[in-house]
Amino acid sequence: MAGLPPDRVRPGQAPFTSVGIDCFGPFYVKRGRSQEKRYGCIFTCLAMRAVHIEKLHSLEADSFINALIRFMSRRGVPELIRSDNGTNFVGGEKELRTSIRQCTEHVNTKEYLLLRNIKWEFNPPAASHMGGVWERQIRSV
């Protein structure tokens, strides 16, 4: 067996410094007389296996970005995010990068973003076994 990645075994690392993200569902929620689909977004700490779950209203990139902002306001800004190549993750990452480029015109915003630089890594398209850390947590949920 190969060694674990360095972000999984760094000592003294705060919880949720390195995060694995995945979406799961749908769950059917009754609203009035109708049923609506809701999804879950799981944030798994890669070092401690702690779990944070957010509710998504849809699988669109906007809904994912809202969940990511709620996660970061509660648990802090992660240094590394790992995820699969889901369309909502790829779209959310692209939207965040374009908004960062637009916001860097102001000096204060640029310094803020440089201090909180987040590295986002995607698993290869056909390598579902690389996300086993967070996929196993989904099964538990």
N, CA, C and O atoms as CSV, one atom per row, in Angstrom:
chain,resi,resn,atom,element,x,y,z
A,1,MET,N,N,0.845,-1.181,0.000
A,1,MET,CA,C,0.000,0.000,0.000
A,1,MET,C,C,0.889,1.242,0.000
A,1,MET,O,O,1.889,1.301,0.715
A,2,ALA,N,N,0.524,2.203,-0.785
A,2,ALA,CA,C,1.285,3.449,-0.871
A,2,ALA,C,C,1.059,4.296,0.383
A,2,ALA,O,O,0.094,4.097,1.122
A,3,GLY,N,N,1.957,5.230,0.601
A,3,GLY,CA,C,1.832,6.128,1.745
A,3,GLY,C,C,0.664,7.092,1.565
A,3,GLY,O,O,0.219,7.350,0.447
A,4,LEU,N,N,0.180,7.615,2.676
A,4,LEU,CA,C,-0.916,8.576,2.626
A,4,LEU,C,C,-0.412,9.921,2.129
A,4,LEU,O,O,0.766,10.236,2.297
A,5,PRO,N,N,-1.285,10.723,1.518
A,5,PRO,CA,C,-0.872,12.065,1.087
A,5,PRO,C,C,-0.473,12.921,2.283
A,5,PRO,O,O,-0.975,12.707,3.386
A,6,PRO,N,N,0.419,13.885,2.082
A,6,PRO,CA,C,0.899,14.701,3.209
A,6,PRO,C,C,-0.204,15.487,3.917
A,6,PRO,O,O,-0.104,15.728,5.120
A,7,ASP,N,N,-1.248,15.890,3.203
A,7,ASP,CA,C,-2.316,16.667,3.844
A,7,ASP,C,C,-3.147,15.821,4.795
A,7,ASP,O,O,-3.928,16.375,5.568
A,8,ARG,N,N,-3.008,14.486,4.766
A,8,ARG,CA,C,-3.750,13.626,5.668
A,8,ARG,C,C,-2.987,13.282,6.933
A,8,ARG,O,O,-3.584,12.796,7.893
A,9,VAL,N,N,-1.672,13.523,6.958
A,9,VAL,CA,C,-0.877,13.080,8.105
A,9,VAL,C,C,-0.034,14.188,8.733
A,9,VAL,O,O,0.859,13.896,9.528
A,10,ARG,N,N,-0.294,15.453,8.395
A,10,ARG,CA,C,0.468,16.552,8.990
A,10,ARG,C,C,0.110,16.702,10.458
A,10,ARG,O,O,-1.064,16.899,10.770
A,11,PRO,N,N,1.082,16.617,11.386
A,11,PRO,CA,C,0.762,16.800,12.802
A,11,PRO,C,C,0.526,18.268,13.132
A,11,PRO,O,O,1.107,19.157,12.510
A,12,GLY,N,N,-0.324,18.507,14.110
A,12,GLY,CA,C,-0.601,19.867,14.561
A,12,GLY,C,C,-1.495,20.654,13.635
A,12,GLY,O,O,-1.601,21.874,13.762
A,13,GLN,N,N,-2.132,19.986,12.720
A,13,GLN,CA,C,-3.014,20.651,11.757
A,13,GLN,C,C,-4.387,20.874,12.395
A,13,GLN,O,O,-4.939,19.968,13.020
A,14,ALA,N,N,-4.931,22.075,12.238
A,14,ALA,CA,C,-6.260,22.371,12.790
A,14,ALA,C,C,-7.327,21.570,12.045
A,14,ALA,O,O,-7.127,21.218,10.883
A,15,PRO,N,N,-8.462,21.276,12.695
A,15,PRO,CA,C,-9.531,20.564,12.002
A,15,PRO,C,C,-10.013,21.353,10.782
A,15,PRO,O,O,-10.054,22.584,10.799
A,16,PHE,N,N,-10.367,20.637,9.746
A,16,PHE,CA,C,-10.905,21.173,8.492
A,16,PHE,C,C,-9.905,22.077,7.762
A,16,PHE,O,O,-10.310,22.982,7.033
A,17,THR,N,N,-8.608,21.839,7.952
A,17,THR,CA,C,-7.605,22.543,7.162
A,17,THR,C,C,-7.538,21.938,5.763
A,17,THR,O,O,-7.388,22.656,4.774
A,18,SER,N,N,-7.648,20.622,5.690
A,18,SER,CA,C,-7.759,19.906,4.422
A,18,SER,C,C,-9.110,19.217,4.409
A,18,SER,O,O,-9.448,18.482,5.337
A,19,VAL,N,N,-9.889,19.454,3.352
A,19,VAL,CA,C,-11.284,19.027,3.325
A,19,VAL,C,C,-11.575,18.233,2.059
A,19,VAL,O,O,-11.091,18.572,0.979
A,20,GLY,N,N,-12.365,17.178,2.197
A,20,GLY,CA,C,-12.933,16.463,1.064
A,20,GLY,C,C,-14.415,16.777,0.983
A,20,GLY,O,O,-15.109,16.766,1.999
A,21,ILE,N,N,-14.910,17.058,-0.224
A,21,ILE,CA,C,-16.306,17.481,-0.397
A,21,ILE,C,C,-17.008,16.542,-1.366
A,21,ILE,O,O,-16.427,16.108,-2.360
A,22,ASP,N,N,-18.271,16.231,-1.063
A,22,ASP,CA,C,-19.111,15.484,-1.988
A,22,ASP,C,C,-20.572,15.795,-1.686
A,22,ASP,O,O,-20.923,16.187,-0.573
A,23,CYS,N,N,-21.410,15.613,-2.691
A,23,CYS,CA,C,-22.856,15.813,-2.543
A,23,CYS,C,C,-23.560,14.471,-2.569
A,23,CYS,O,O,-23.092,13.530,-3.209
A,24,PHE,N,N,-24.669,14.383,-1.882
A,24,PHE,CA,C,-25.438,13.150,-1.844
A,24,PHE,C,C,-26.919,13.470,-1.779
A,24,PHE,O,O,-27.310,14.598,-1.478
A,25,GLY,N,N,-27.726,12.487,-2.058
A,25,GLY,CA,C,-29.180,12.666,-2.037
A,25,GLY,C,C,-29.777,12.150,-3.321
A,25,GLY,O,O,-29.093,11.437,-4.055
A,26,PRO,N,N,-30.976,12.460,-3.621
A,26,PRO,CA,C,-31.867,13.446,-3.021
A,26,PRO,C,C,-32.649,12.894,-1.841
A,26,PRO,O,O,-32.841,11.687,-1.694
A,27,PHE,N,N,-33.088,13.820,-1.015
A,27,PHE,CA,C,-34.023,13.535,0.051
A,27,PHE,C,C,-35.312,14.266,-0.302
A,27,PHE,O,O,-35.283,15.414,-0.746
A,28,TYR,N,N,-36.434,13.598,-0.103
A,28,TYR,CA,C,-37.718,14.224,-0.412
A,28,TYR,C,C,-38.266,14.882,0.844
A,28,TYR,O,O,-38.435,14.238,1.879
A,29,VAL,N,N,-38.540,16.173,0.736
A,29,VAL,CA,C,-39.021,16.971,1.847
A,29,VAL,C,C,-40.427,17.426,1.515
A,29,VAL,O,O,-40.696,17.898,0.410
A,30,LYS,N,N,-41.313,17.282,2.468
A,30,LYS,CA,C,-42.685,17.701,2.246
A,30,LYS,C,C,-42.817,19.176,2.578
A,30,LYS,O,O,-42.476,19.604,3.681
A,31,ARG,N,N,-43.312,19.951,1.624
A,31,ARG,CA,C,-43.539,21.384,1.819
A,31,ARG,C,C,-44.982,21.666,1.412
A,31,ARG,O,O,-45.328,21.678,0.231
A,32,GLY,N,N,-45.809,21.892,2.428
A,32,GLY,CA,C,-47.238,22.024,2.152
A,32,GLY,C,C,-47.785,20.678,1.713
A,32,GLY,O,O,-47.673,19.688,2.436
A,33,ARG,N,N,-48.378,20.642,0.527
A,33,ARG,CA,C,-48.895,19.387,-0.012
A,33,ARG,C,C,-47.981,18.774,-1.062
A,33,ARG,O,O,-48.254,17.684,-1.563
A,34,SER,N,N,-46.923,19.451,-1.391
A,34,SER,CA,C,-46.016,18.944,-2.428
A,34,SER,C,C,-44.723,18.429,-1.804
A,34,SER,O,O,-44.401,18.724,-0.652
A,35,GLN,N,N,-44.001,17.661,-2.591
A,35,GLN,CA,C,-42.703,17.168,-2.177
A,35,GLN,C,C,-41.613,17.824,-3.015
A,35,GLN,O,O,-41.764,18.005,-4.223
A,36,GLU,N,N,-40.523,18.173,-2.362
A,36,GLU,CA,C,-39.395,18.788,-3.057
A,36,GLU,C,C,-38.136,17.991,-2.773
A,36,GLU,O,O,-38.007,17.357,-1.726
A,37,LYS,N,N,-37.211,18.034,-3.719
A,37,LYS,CA,C,-35.934,17.348,-3.548
A,37,LYS,C,C,-34.952,18.274,-2.843
A,37,LYS,O,O,-34.865,19.459,-3.164
A,38,ARG,N,N,-34.224,17.733,-1.894
A,38,ARG,CA,C,-33.135,18.424,-1.231
A,38,ARG,C,C,-31.927,17.502,-1.237
A,38,ARG,O,O,-32.069,16.280,-1.290
A,39,TYR,N,N,-30.748,18.086,-1.184
A,39,TYR,CA,C,-29.507,17.324,-1.250
A,39,TYR,C,C,-28.644,17.686,-0.056
A,39,TYR,O,O,-28.877,18.695,0.608
A,40,GLY,N,N,-27.660,16.867,0.209
A,40,GLY,CA,C,-26.706,17.130,1.267
A,40,GLY,C,C,-25.327,17.344,0.682
A,40,GLY,O,O,-24.984,16.769,-0.351
A,41,CYS,N,N,-24.540,18.170,1.342
A,41,CYS,CA,C,-23.145,18.386,0.963
A,41,CYS,C,C,-22.314,18.078,2.199
A,41,CYS,O,O,-22.474,18.710,3.243
A,42,ILE,N,N,-21.427,17.103,2.069
A,42,ILE,CA,C,-20.626,16.678,3.203
A,42,ILE,C,C,-19.211,17.227,3.060
A,42,ILE,O,O,-18.593,17.128,2.001
A,43,PHE,N,N,-18.720,17.802,4.136
A,43,PHE,CA,C,-17.355,18.307,4.222
A,43,PHE,C,C,-16.646,17.413,5.236
A,43,PHE,O,O,-17.008,17.405,6.413
A,44,THR,N,N,-15.647,16.666,4.796
A,44,THR,CA,C,-14.938,15.729,5.654
A,44,THR,C,C,-13.520,16.225,5.890
A,44,THR,O,O,-12.789,16.499,4.938
A,45,CYS,N,N,-13.132,16.341,7.140
A,45,CYS,CA,C,-11.755,16.695,7.478
A,45,CYS,C,C,-10.870,15.506,7.114
A,45,CYS,O,O,-11.113,14.390,7.574
A,46,LEU,N,N,-9.854,15.733,6.297
A,46,LEU,CA,C,-9.025,14.631,5.825
A,46,LEU,C,C,-8.084,14.111,6.902
A,46,LEU,O,O,-7.659,12.958,6.824
A,47,ALA,N,N,-7.748,14.905,7.889
A,47,ALA,CA,C,-6.815,14.467,8.928
A,47,ALA,C,C,-7.527,13.772,10.088
A,47,ALA,O,O,-7.049,12.750,10.581
A,48,MET,N,N,-8.672,14.318,10.532
A,48,MET,CA,C,-9.335,13.798,11.727
A,48,MET,C,C,-10.615,13.032,11.445
A,48,MET,O,O,-11.187,12.423,12.349
A,49,ARG,N,N,-11.067,13.057,10.207
A,49,ARG,CA,C,-12.312,12.400,9.794
A,49,ARG,C,C,-13.549,13.030,10.444
A,49,ARG,O,O,-14.584,12.373,10.557
A,50,ALA,N,N,-13.456,14.282,10.867
A,50,ALA,CA,C,-14.620,15.004,11.367
A,50,ALA,C,C,-15.521,15.334,10.179
A,50,ALA,O,O,-15.041,15.441,9.051
A,51,VAL,N,N,-16.816,15.497,10.422
A,51,VAL,CA,C,-17.788,15.686,9.345
A,51,VAL,C,C,-18.628,16.926,9.615
A,51,VAL,O,O,-19.046,17.172,10.747
A,52,HIS,N,N,-18.872,17.706,8.563
A,52,HIS,CA,C,-19.784,18.849,8.599
A,52,HIS,C,C,-20.740,18.671,7.425
A,52,HIS,O,O,-20.298,18.432,6.302
A,53,ILE,N,N,-22.039,18.785,7.670
A,53,ILE,CA,C,-23.047,18.570,6.627
A,53,ILE,C,C,-23.844,19.845,6.429
A,53,ILE,O,O,-24.289,20.465,7.395
A,54,GLU,N,N,-24.023,20.233,5.177
A,54,GLU,CA,C,-24.855,21.380,4.808
A,54,GLU,C,C,-25.972,20.907,3.878
A,54,GLU,O,O,-25.817,19.932,3.143
A,55,LYS,N,N,-27.095,21.615,3.925
A,55,LYS,CA,C,-28.232,21.291,3.067
A,55,LYS,C,C,-28.145,22.101,1.779
A,55,LYS,O,O,-27.850,23.295,1.806
A,56,LEU,N,N,-28.408,21.435,0.639
A,56,LEU,CA,C,-28.452,22.102,-0.662
A,56,LEU,C,C,-29.879,22.069,-1.184
A,56,LEU,O,O,-30.575,21.064,-1.047
A,57,HIS,N,N,-30.310,23.174,-1.782
A,57,HIS,CA,C,-31.644,23.210,-2.376
A,57,HIS,C,C,-31.656,22.579,-3.758
A,57,HIS,O,O,-32.700,22.108,-4.210
A,58,SER,N,N,-30.507,22.561,-4.444
A,58,SER,CA,C,-30.383,21.927,-5.758
A,58,SER,C,C,-28.925,21.556,-5.960
A,58,SER,O,O,-28.082,21.842,-5.111
A,59,LEU,N,N,-28.632,20.924,-7.077
A,59,LEU,CA,C,-27.257,20.548,-7.375
A,59,LEU,C,C,-26.572,21.556,-8.282
A,59,LEU,O,O,-25.612,21.209,-8.971
A,60,GLU,N,N,-27.041,22.785,-8.297
A,60,GLU,CA,C,-26.433,23.823,-9.122
A,60,GLU,C,C,-25.229,24.418,-8.405
A,60,GLU,O,O,-25.083,24.275,-7.191
A,61,ALA,N,N,-24.372,25.086,-9.166
A,61,ALA,CA,C,-23.152,25.671,-8.613
A,61,ALA,C,C,-23.468,26.749,-7.581
A,61,ALA,O,O,-22.757,26.864,-6.583
A,62,ASP,N,N,-24.519,27.543,-7.798
A,62,ASP,CA,C,-24.868,28.605,-6.846
A,62,ASP,C,C,-25.231,28.039,-5.476
A,62,ASP,O,O,-24.829,28.579,-4.446
A,63,SER,N,N,-25.985,26.958,-5.474
A,63,SER,CA,C,-26.367,26.336,-4.215
A,63,SER,C,C,-25.144,25.774,-3.496
A,63,SER,O,O,-25.052,25.848,-2.271
A,64,PHE,N,N,-24.211,25.217,-4.256
A,64,PHE,CA,C,-22.984,24.702,-3.647
A,64,PHE,C,C,-22.128,25.826,-3.075
A,64,PHE,O,O,-21.569,25.683,-1.987
A,65,ILE,N,N,-22.018,26.940,-3.791
A,65,ILE,CA,C,-21.217,28.060,-3.297
A,65,ILE,C,C,-21.803,28.594,-1.987
A,65,ILE,O,O,-21.055,28.938,-1.072
A,66,ASN,N,N,-23.124,28.665,-1.892
A,66,ASN,CA,C,-23.757,29.098,-0.641
A,66,ASN,C,C,-23.405,28.147,0.504
A,66,ASN,O,O,-23.138,28.590,1.621
A,67,ALA,N,N,-23.406,26.844,0.228
A,67,ALA,CA,C,-23.048,25.866,1.260
A,67,ALA,C,C,-21.581,26.007,1.652
A,67,ALA,O,O,-21.238,25.874,2.827
A,68,LEU,N,N,-20.712,26.275,0.675
A,68,LEU,CA,C,-19.289,26.454,0.967
A,68,LEU,C,C,-19.059,27.696,1.836
A,68,LEU,O,O,-18.235,27.671,2.749
A,69,ILE,N,N,-19.779,28.765,1.555
A,69,ILE,CA,C,-19.649,29.989,2.360
A,69,ILE,C,C,-20.136,29.742,3.792
A,69,ILE,O,O,-19.509,30.201,4.747
A,70,ARG,N,N,-21.255,29.017,3.943
A,70,ARG,CA,C,-21.745,28.692,5.290
A,70,ARG,C,C,-20.738,27.827,6.038
A,70,ARG,O,O,-20.515,28.024,7.233
A,71,PHE,N,N,-20.128,26.869,5.337
A,71,PHE,CA,C,-19.121,26.012,5.961
A,71,PHE,C,C,-17.921,26.839,6.425
A,71,PHE,O,O,-17.455,26.675,7.552
A,72,MET,N,N,-17.422,27.723,5.564
A,72,MET,CA,C,-16.246,28.513,5.911
A,72,MET,C,C,-16.527,29.498,7.034
A,72,MET,O,O,-15.630,29.800,7.821
A,73,SER,N,N,-17.748,30.006,7.128
A,73,SER,CA,C,-18.054,30.919,8.223
A,73,SER,C,C,-18.135,30.181,9.558
A,73,SER,O,O,-17.891,30.774,10.609
A,74,ARG,N,N,-18.472,28.906,9.523
A,74,ARG,CA,C,-18.575,28.128,10.756
A,74,ARG,C,C,-17.251,27.474,11.149
A,74,ARG,O,O,-16.874,27.507,12.320
A,75,ARG,N,N,-16.536,26.878,10.184
A,75,ARG,CA,C,-15.354,26.061,10.484
A,75,ARG,C,C,-14.024,26.697,10.112
A,75,ARG,O,O,-12.973,26.159,10.461
A,76,GLY,N,N,-14.040,27.819,9.417
A,76,GLY,CA,C,-12.797,28.453,8.997
A,76,GLY,C,C,-12.489,28.136,7.536
A,76,GLY,O,O,-13.088,27.243,6.936
A,77,VAL,N,N,-11.548,28.883,6.985
A,77,VAL,CA,C,-11.191,28.734,5.571
A,77,VAL,C,C,-10.186,27.594,5.427
A,77,VAL,O,O,-9.132,27.633,6.062
A,78,PRO,N,N,-10.480,26.584,4.616
A,78,PRO,CA,C,-9.534,25.482,4.440
A,78,PRO,C,C,-8.384,25.860,3.519
A,78,PRO,O,O,-8.518,26.743,2.672
A,79,GLU,N,N,-7.247,25.183,3.694
A,79,GLU,CA,C,-6.112,25.378,2.806
A,79,GLU,C,C,-6.257,24.549,1.535
A,79,GLU,O,O,-5.846,24.980,0.458
A,80,LEU,N,N,-6.842,23.357,1.663
A,80,LEU,CA,C,-6.951,22.425,0.556
A,80,LEU,C,C,-8.349,21.843,0.511
A,80,LEU,O,O,-8.889,21.419,1.533
A,81,ILE,N,N,-8.936,21.825,-0.681
A,81,ILE,CA,C,-10.226,21.180,-0.909
A,81,ILE,C,C,-10.019,20.110,-1.964
A,81,ILE,O,O,-9.460,20.378,-3.028
A,82,ARG,N,N,-10.466,18.905,-1.674
A,82,ARG,CA,C,-10.434,17.808,-2.645
A,82,ARG,C,C,-11.871,17.414,-2.961
A,82,ARG,O,O,-12.720,17.365,-2.072
A,83,SER,N,N,-12.134,17.136,-4.226
A,83,SER,CA,C,-13.467,16.691,-4.623
A,83,SER,C,C,-13.362,15.901,-5.914
A,83,SER,O,O,-12.313,15.862,-6.558
A,84,ASP,N,N,-14.476,15.270,-6.281
A,84,ASP,CA,C,-14.525,14.606,-7.571
A,84,ASP,C,C,-14.857,15.637,-8.646
A,84,ASP,O,O,-14.930,16.831,-8.355
A,85,ASN,N,N,-15.056,15.195,-9.867
A,85,ASN,CA,C,-15.300,16.113,-10.984
A,85,ASN,C,C,-16.785,16.357,-11.216
A,85,ASN,O,O,-17.222,16.426,-12.365
A,86,GLY,N,N,-17.569,16.490,-10.149
A,86,GLY,CA,C,-18.980,16.804,-10.297
A,86,GLY,C,C,-19.176,18.166,-10.952
A,86,GLY,O,O,-18.388,19.086,-10.734
A,87,THR,N,N,-20.227,18.291,-11.753
A,87,THR,CA,C,-20.437,19.544,-12.485
A,87,THR,C,C,-20.649,20.724,-11.553
A,87,THR,O,O,-20.245,21.844,-11.865
A,88,ASN,N,N,-21.288,20.479,-10.398
A,88,ASN,CA,C,-21.497,21.589,-9.471
A,88,ASN,C,C,-20.182,22.023,-8.830
A,88,ASN,O,O,-20.015,23.207,-8.539
A,89,PHE,N,N,-19.244,21.103,-8.601
A,89,PHE,CA,C,-17.952,21.472,-8.028
A,89,PHE,C,C,-17.107,22.227,-9.046
A,89,PHE,O,O,-16.512,23.255,-8.723
A,90,VAL,N,N,-17.054,21.722,-10.270
A,90,VAL,CA,C,-16.261,22.381,-11.311
A,90,VAL,C,C,-16.827,23.765,-11.602
A,90,VAL,O,O,-16.076,24.732,-11.729
A,91,GLY,N,N,-18.162,23.863,-11.708
A,91,GLY,CA,C,-18.793,25.161,-11.947
A,91,GLY,C,C,-18.611,26.112,-10.787
A,91,GLY,O,O,-18.375,27.303,-10.990
A,92,GLY,N,N,-18.718,25.595,-9.559
A,92,GLY,CA,C,-18.521,26.440,-8.384
A,92,GLY,C,C,-17.096,26.951,-8.285
A,92,GLY,O,O,-16.871,28.106,-7.924
A,93,GLU,N,N,-16.130,26.095,-8.604
A,93,GLU,CA,C,-14.730,26.511,-8.558
A,93,GLU,C,C,-14.448,27.572,-9.605
A,93,GLU,O,O,-13.719,28.525,-9.334
A,94,LYS,N,N,-15.017,27.425,-10.807
A,94,LYS,CA,C,-14.816,28.422,-11.863
A,94,LYS,C,C,-15.448,29.756,-11.491
A,94,LYS,O,O,-14.857,30.811,-11.721
A,95,GLU,N,N,-16.653,29.713,-10.913
A,95,GLU,CA,C,-17.306,30.963,-10.499
A,95,GLU,C,C,-16.517,31.669,-9.406
A,95,GLU,O,O,-16.388,32.893,-9.421
A,96,LEU,N,N,-15.987,30.897,-8.453
A,96,LEU,CA,C,-15.180,31.507,-7.400
A,96,LEU,C,C,-13.916,32.137,-7.970
A,96,LEU,O,O,-13.530,33.229,-7.553
A,97,ARG,N,N,-13.266,31.466,-8.917
A,97,ARG,CA,C,-12.037,32.017,-9.511
A,97,ARG,C,C,-12.320,33.297,-10.297
A,97,ARG,O,O,-11.543,34.248,-10.213
A,98,THR,N,N,-13.426,33.340,-11.066
A,98,THR,CA,C,-13.730,34.559,-11.829
A,98,THR,C,C,-14.108,35.704,-10.904
A,98,THR,O,O,-13.736,36.848,-11.163
A,99,SER,N,N,-14.837,35.421,-9.834
A,99,SER,CA,C,-15.187,36.499,-8.906
A,99,SER,C,C,-13.950,37.002,-8.163
A,99,SER,O,O,-13.863,38.189,-7.848
A,100,ILE,N,N,-12.998,36.121,-7.882
A,100,ILE,CA,C,-11.751,36.556,-7.248
A,100,ILE,C,C,-10.989,37.475,-8.186
A,100,ILE,O,O,-10.454,38.495,-7.754
A,101,ARG,N,N,-10.934,37.125,-9.477
A,101,ARG,CA,C,-10.233,37.979,-10.444
A,101,ARG,C,C,-10.886,39.350,-10.549
A,101,ARG,O,O,-10.191,40.356,-10.692
A,102,GLN,N,N,-12.215,39.401,-10.480
A,102,GLN,CA,C,-12.910,40.679,-10.576
A,102,GLN,C,C,-12.717,41.518,-9.310
A,102,GLN,O,O,-12.676,42.746,-9.383
A,103,CYS,N,N,-12.601,40.876,-8.172
A,103,CYS,CA,C,-12.487,41.594,-6.905
A,103,CYS,C,C,-11.075,42.070,-6.601
A,103,CYS,O,O,-10.894,42.885,-5.696
A,104,THR,N,N,-10.076,41.591,-7.320
A,104,THR,CA,C,-8.698,41.938,-6.986
A,104,THR,C,C,-8.320,43.346,-7.401
A,104,THR,O,O,-7.160,43.729,-7.247
A,105,GLU,N,N,-9.249,44.130,-7.920
A,105,GLU,CA,C,-8.943,45.505,-8.281
A,105,GLU,C,C,-8.669,46.346,-7.037
A,105,GLU,O,O,-7.877,47.287,-7.088
A,106,HIS,N,N,-9.314,46.017,-5.932
A,106,HIS,CA,C,-9.128,46.757,-4.690
A,106,HIS,C,C,-7.976,46.152,-3.903
A,106,HIS,O,O,-7.849,44.930,-3.826
A,107,VAL,N,N,-7.145,46.989,-3.324
A,107,VAL,CA,C,-5.942,46.526,-2.624
A,107,VAL,C,C,-6.312,45.693,-1.400
A,107,VAL,O,O,-5.707,44.646,-1.169
A,108,ASN,N,N,-7.289,46.132,-0.614
A,108,ASN,CA,C,-7.661,45.403,0.594
A,108,ASN,C,C,-8.201,44.024,0.256
A,108,ASN,O,O,-7.883,43.049,0.937
A,109,THR,N,N,-9.008,43.935,-0.781
A,109,THR,CA,C,-9.553,42.643,-1.190
A,109,THR,C,C,-8.454,41.723,-1.674
A,109,THR,O,O,-8.476,40.524,-1.395
A,110,LYS,N,N,-7.491,42.276,-2.401
A,110,LYS,CA,C,-6.391,41.465,-2.915
A,110,LYS,C,C,-5.566,40.890,-1.768
A,110,LYS,O,O,-5.196,39.717,-1.807
A,111,GLU,N,N,-5.275,41.692,-0.754
A,111,GLU,CA,C,-4.529,41.201,0.403
A,111,GLU,C,C,-5.319,40.123,1.144
A,111,GLU,O,O,-4.751,39.121,1.578
A,112,TYR,N,N,-6.620,40.329,1.288
A,112,TYR,CA,C,-7.483,39.352,1.954
A,112,TYR,C,C,-7.428,38.012,1.231
A,112,TYR,O,O,-7.291,36.965,1.864
A,113,LEU,N,N,-7.535,38.046,-0.092
A,113,LEU,CA,C,-7.541,36.808,-0.862
A,113,LEU,C,C,-6.173,36.144,-0.871
A,113,LEU,O,O,-6.087,34.916,-0.888
A,114,LEU,N,N,-5.111,36.924,-0.858
A,114,LEU,CA,C,-3.782,36.324,-0.821
A,114,LEU,C,C,-3.537,35.601,0.504
A,114,LEU,O,O,-2.868,34.569,0.540
A,115,LEU,N,N,-4.079,36.146,1.583
A,115,LEU,CA,C,-3.926,35.500,2.886
A,115,LEU,C,C,-4.739,34.214,2.984
A,115,LEU,O,O,-4.370,33.300,3.721
A,116,ARG,N,N,-5.833,34.141,2.253
A,116,ARG,CA,C,-6.726,32.991,2.335
A,116,ARG,C,C,-6.769,32.213,1.018
A,116,ARG,O,O,-7.844,31.850,0.540
A,117,ASN,N,N,-5.626,31.967,0.452
A,117,ASN,CA,C,-5.555,31.248,-0.821
A,117,ASN,C,C,-5.930,29.786,-0.595
A,117,ASN,O,O,-5.339,29.107,0.244
A,118,ILE,N,N,-6.901,29.318,-1.340
A,118,ILE,CA,C,-7.391,27.956,-1.210
A,118,ILE,C,C,-6.954,27.166,-2.434
A,118,ILE,O,O,-7.169,27.598,-3.567
A,119,LYS,N,N,-6.347,26.019,-2.209
A,119,LYS,CA,C,-5.954,25.128,-3.294
A,119,LYS,C,C,-7.061,24.102,-3.475
A,119,LYS,O,O,-7.474,23.459,-2.510
A,120,TRP,N,N,-7.548,23.942,-4.715
A,120,TRP,CA,C,-8.634,23.021,-5.007
A,120,TRP,C,C,-8.112,21.948,-5.938
A,120,TRP,O,O,-7.655,22.254,-7.039
A,121,GLU,N,N,-8.172,20.689,-5.514
A,121,GLU,CA,C,-7.708,19.569,-6.321
A,121,GLU,C,C,-8.884,18.670,-6.658
A,121,GLU,O,O,-9.696,18.337,-5.795
A,122,PHE,N,N,-8.965,18.280,-7.928
A,122,PHE,CA,C,-10.007,17.371,-8.394
A,122,PHE,C,C,-9.417,15.983,-8.596
A,122,PHE,O,O,-8.283,15.845,-9.053
A,123,ASN,N,N,-10.185,14.958,-8.255
A,123,ASN,CA,C,-9.775,13.587,-8.534
A,123,ASN,C,C,-9.820,13.352,-10.041
A,123,ASN,O,O,-10.569,14.030,-10.744
A,124,PRO,N,N,-9.032,12.404,-10.552
A,124,PRO,CA,C,-9.162,12.056,-11.973
A,124,PRO,C,C,-10.578,11.546,-12.269
A,124,PRO,O,O,-11.229,10.994,-11.382
A,125,PRO,N,N,-11.060,11.725,-13.502
A,125,PRO,CA,C,-12.463,11.407,-13.810
A,125,PRO,C,C,-12.903,9.979,-13.497
A,125,PRO,O,O,-14.029,9.787,-13.037
A,126,ALA,N,N,-12.072,8.983,-13.723
A,126,ALA,CA,C,-12.506,7.595,-13.528
A,126,ALA,C,C,-11.931,6.986,-12.250
A,126,ALA,O,O,-11.849,5.763,-12.142
A,127,ALA,N,N,-11.541,7.790,-11.307
A,127,ALA,CA,C,-10.905,7.276,-10.088
A,127,ALA,C,C,-11.788,7.533,-8.878
A,127,ALA,O,O,-11.464,8.360,-8.026
A,128,SER,N,N,-12.907,6.819,-8.807
A,128,SER,CA,C,-13.801,7.009,-7.670
A,128,SER,C,C,-13.179,6.494,-6.375
A,128,SER,O,O,-13.594,6.910,-5.293
A,129,HIS,N,N,-12.189,5.596,-6.457
A,129,HIS,CA,C,-11.549,5.070,-5.259
A,129,HIS,C,C,-10.708,6.119,-4.544
A,129,HIS,O,O,-10.365,5.929,-3.377
A,130,MET,N,N,-10.364,7.225,-5.211
A,130,MET,CA,C,-9.548,8.257,-4.571
A,130,MET,C,C,-10.347,9.103,-3.589
A,130,MET,O,O,-9.760,9.811,-2.771
A,131,GLY,N,N,-11.652,9.043,-3.654
A,131,GLY,CA,C,-12.498,9.795,-2.729
A,131,GLY,C,C,-13.089,8.932,-1.642
A,131,GLY,O,O,-14.153,9.249,-1.110
A,132,GLY,N,N,-12.425,7.854,-1.303
A,132,GLY,CA,C,-12.959,6.923,-0.318
A,132,GLY,C,C,-13.144,7.518,1.060
A,132,GLY,O,O,-14.001,7.062,1.817
A,133,VAL,N,N,-12.359,8.531,1.405
A,133,VAL,CA,C,-12.444,9.151,2.731
A,133,VAL,C,C,-13.822,9.767,2.930
A,133,VAL,O,O,-14.451,9.554,3.966
A,134,TRP,N,N,-14.297,10.526,1.952
A,134,TRP,CA,C,-15.608,11.162,2.128
A,134,TRP,C,C,-16.744,10.283,1.641
A,134,TRP,O,O,-17.866,10.438,2.123
A,135,GLU,N,N,-16.510,9.366,0.707
A,135,GLU,CA,C,-17.571,8.464,0.258
A,135,GLU,C,C,-18.023,7.535,1.395
A,135,GLU,O,O,-19.209,7.226,1.515
A,136,ARG,N,N,-17.095,7.104,2.204
A,136,ARG,CA,C,-17.439,6.249,3.344
A,136,ARG,C,C,-18.275,7.008,4.363
A,136,ARG,O,O,-19.175,6.434,4.976
A,137,GLN,N,N,-17.991,8.281,4.550
A,137,GLN,CA,C,-18.783,9.087,5.476
A,137,GLN,C,C,-20.208,9.288,4.963
A,137,GLN,O,O,-21.152,9.358,5.751
A,138,ILE,N,N,-20.360,9.381,3.636
A,138,ILE,CA,C,-21.707,9.494,3.066
A,138,ILE,C,C,-22.506,8.242,3.391
A,138,ILE,O,O,-23.688,8.325,3.722
A,139,ARG,N,N,-21.868,7.091,3.299
A,139,ARG,CA,C,-22.562,5.842,3.613
A,139,ARG,C,C,-23.021,5.850,5.064
A,139,ARG,O,O,-24.113,5.369,5.367
A,140,SER,N,N,-22.209,6.384,5.960
A,140,SER,CA,C,-22.597,6.436,7.364
A,140,SER,C,C,-23.774,7.383,7.596
A,140,SER,O,O,-24.626,7.130,8.449
A,141,VAL,N,N,-23.813,8.477,6.828
A,141,VAL,CA,C,-24.908,9.442,6.969
A,141,VAL,C,C,-26.194,8.800,6.481
A,141,VAL,O,O,-27.249,9.434,6.508
